[in-house]
Amino acid sequence: MGDRKQARDEEFQSFVIGRWPRLMRTAFLLTGEQHAAEDLVQSTLEQAYVAWRRVGSADDPEAYVRRVMINAHARKHRRRLREFLARGDESGLVREIADTGDLIAQADDRSALLTALAQLPPRQREAVVLRYWEDLTETQTAEAMGCSVGSVKSNAAKGIAKLRAIPGLADMVTQGGRQ
């Protein structure tokens, strides 16, 4: 029995080490604050560890954990705890290593994007972050958010429309596309 528990612990540890940066990035984009993101990831991983036998044997453990994180974030929002994006302190994103094809991660003005994301309602922010920043399919996003694909499409479209309506952000995207 001890060997199985040790193997399960090692499997969980390997999972955490491999997924930590991506989970932190997603949590930061959802909460908008470094400490809140750390708390969200930590509480999510606590839940995942307790259920690791089920989580580890899932078809896609990362998707399972992401869904737990989205649900935890949604519960927090339902309790009306205030979220904010801290201006100037982007230490959570600075440590992230950008994918070579991730143009958003390479943008010069993250502050404008983070401020714009903070203006979106939570469900629209979740849909935009998961679809366009995490590059999940509509189906994966719907599974993570616990809603229909139509709801993902609606929330993402409304969120993108609001982001496009922000003049400085629209200019930044247009200039970035020409370079």
N, C-alpha and C positions, 0 to 999 in steps of 0.2 A: 504494500500500500504506500509506503514512504517513497518508493522509486517512482510510482505513478504521479504522486503529488509533486515530487521534485521535477519530473519531466514536464508536467503541466505548468509549473511555475516558470521553468526555463522557456517554454513556448510562449507564455504570456510576456515575459521579460523581453524576448526577442521581438514580439509584436510591438510592444511599447517603444522600444528603441528605434525600430524601423518606421513607425508611424507618427512619432511625437511631433516632428516639425510640421507635418501636414495638418495634424489635429490642432496644433496650436494656432496655425495660420487661420484655419476655418473658425476656430473659437474666437480669435481676435476680431475677425471680420464680422462675426455675429454679435459680439458683445461690445466691441469698440474700445476695450480697455484691457491693458496687459494683465493686471491682477485678476480681473473678472474672467479673462480667457484661461488663465492658469487654474483658477478655481473650477471652471466649467470642465476643462479637460481632466483635472484630478478627480472630480466627483464622477465623471463619466467612466474613467478607468477603474475607479473603485467598484462601480456597478458591474463593469465588464469582468473584473477579476472574480467577483463572487459567482458570476454565472459563466465562468470561462469554459467549463465543459461544454455548455451549449453554444457559446459564442465561437470558440475555437473550432467546433465541428460544423459551423455554418458554411454555406457555399462561399460567402464573401464576408469574413470577419470584420474587415474595415468598414463595409457598408453597414453592418450590424451596429458597430460602435458609433458610427456617424449618426445613425438613427437614434441611438440612446442620447447622444449629445444634443441633437435637434430637439428631442422631447424634453430634455432637462432645461434647455434654453427657453423653450415655449412655456414650460411650467413656471419658470422664474418670471417671465414677462406677464403671465396671467396674474401673478401676485403683485403686479404693478411696481416692481422694483425698477428704478430709473437706470437707464443705460446712457452712456455718453462716450464720445470719442475724445480722448485726451489730445489736445493740440501740442505738437512739438515732440512728444515722447513716442517715437515709433520704434523703440528698441526691440519690440517683439517681431517686427518685420525686418529690421536691419540684419538680424542674425540668420534669417532665412536665406537659403541659397536658391536663387531664381533659376527656374528651368530656362534653357537656352531659347525656347520659343515663346516664353511667357512675356509678352509685351507689356502687360500691366505691371508685372513685377519689376520691369526695367524703367518704368515711367519716372520722370524727374520729379513730378509733383504728386507724391502719394497723399499729401495732406489734403489736397482738393478732392481726391477720390474718397478718402476716408470721411471727410466732412459730408460729402454728398451721400455716401452710404448711411451715415447717421441720420439723415433726413427722411429715409424711407421707413415705412411701417415695418415691424419685425417680419411678417410673412413675406413681404416683397423683398426685404433684405436677404432673407434666407434663400428665396428662389434665385435672386440675382447672384448671390455668392456661390451657391452650389452649382448653378448652371454655367455661369460665365467665368468665375474665378477658379472653381474646382473642376470645371469642364466635365461635369456629370451629364449623362443623357437626361431627357425629360423623365423617363421611366425611373432611373436611379434617383433623381431629385424627388420625384413623387414618393418613392419608397422611403427616402430619408426624412421627408417632411410629414409622412403619414397622410397623404391626400391624393387626389386624383391627378392624372396627367393634365387634364383641363385646368385644374386649379393652379398647377405649376405654370402652365402657359399664360394664364391670366395674370398671376402675381408677377411673373418675370416681365411680361409685356408692360404692365403698369409701372413697375420699378424702373425699367429701361427708359420708358417715356419720361418719367420724372427726372431721371439722370440727364437725359438729353435736353431737358428744358433748362438746365443750369448752364448759363452762358459760359462761364470760365471753364467748366468741365468739358463742354462741347468743343471749345476752341482748343483745349489741350489734346483731345482725341484727334481732331482734324489735323493739327500740326504734327502729331506723332505719326499719323498715317502717311504723311508726305515725305517723311525723312528717309 
